[in-house]
Amino acid sequence: MKKSIIFLFAVMMISLLIIILNTTNSQARLADDEFFKLQFEIKNNEENENVYIYLLLPKEYIEFAIKHDNLDIEYEGANTLKENSIPSINVDGLNILDDIYEENGIKYVQILLEKNEDNIYSFDILSDYFDLDMRYRIKNDSKDFIANIENFKLNDGICEIEYDYDADIVKQPDRKLFSFGTILLIAILIIVIILGISSYIKEK
């Protein structure tokens, strides 16, 4: 009986340790990453209308990236990105609009984004830039919508953004409380506890 209890306790401790290490490693990977990702996805475009998605980078972020890369470059609007190579802002100069977008006295450089095979518009932002003060511009012949993401959250180094095309609503997707790995470990722990209790009852 004592052996069963010791075995049960040992398995519980090991499972708990695995869960803690899994969480810690995930946080460590995030802390070590130089960039986090913005991922923008369009939902409910029922008519499948053509749409252009622009990321609006504020002047402050561009200057921050210049300083981060130790470059001697003066901010000159869109030409800052079109005429200079800034490693932390990896964009094709052909995707940068000449016109600056301005809102509440803040100037933004407009970058045309291209979707990947999963229909997601992705862009890397320096992890040590703590403000989500960039914007998205959703534009075609029938609409010109500006999406604000200042209050959005990161999850495992990714900021997921969903745009409801028909309703003009921007939100973050619902997140699962536990990852698959954590759920699996909890399930194993429950099974071990049940087996341990069954073994204890039989020995008693």
Salt bridges, closest charged atoms under 4 A:
GLU34 OE2 - HIS68 NE2 3.39
GLU41 OE2 - LYS43 NZ 3.45
ASP69 OD1 - HIS68 ND1 3.02
ASP98 OD1 - LYS82 NZ 2.47
GLU103 OE2 - ARG135 NE 3.56
ASP124 OD1 - LYS37 NZ 2.82
ASP144 OD2 - ARG137 NH2 2.65
GLU150 OE2 - ARG135 NH2 3.79
GLU160 OE1 - ARG175 NH1 2.18
GLU162 OE1 - LYS171 NZ 3.34
ASP168 OD1 - LYS143 NZ 2.83
